[in-house]
Amino acid sequence: MNAMIISPVDGSVLKQHIQTALTTKINDRELFMKGIDHSYCQEE
């Protein structure tokens, strides 16, 4: 939350958090299926 608050002044902290959440494994079926499983857990 603090990264969002200070992002208009210094976006580097927010950028760092976003980069750790991203992946380059866009064709990885196992990672895709894991994401689907997690999305179902969020709906329950």
Residue pairs with C-beta under 8 A, 6 or more apart in sequence:
2 13
3 13
3 14
3 17
4 14
6 13
6 14
7 13
7 14
23 31
25 31
